[in-house]
Amino acid sequence: MRYSTQVKPISYLKANAAEVLLQLNEQRQPMVITQNGEAKAVLQDVASYEETQETLALLKMLALGNQDIEAGRTRPLADVAQRLRSK
């Protein structure tokens, strides 16, 4: 995806807010908002935002799991399965 096609000045957002929201929901591509020629914000639809947050949460869990493995904080699967069955 090329963000250069989705760059709009803040004045465009102010004048076309409803249209921008519709476009964000339909295209599901983020829009970069500029102010004085500099990128200042990124707008995205709620569904894409939620997907991003879920993906980040999964990546964080993977990273924490890798840290546990590197630190030796692991248990054999048989031990874990037996513990779960006993509960």
Secondary structure, 3 states (H helix, E strand, C coil): CCHHHHEEEHHHHHHCHHHHHHHHHHHCCCEEEEECCEEEEEECCHHHHHHHHHHHHHHHHHHHHHHHHHCCCCCCHHHHHHHHHHC
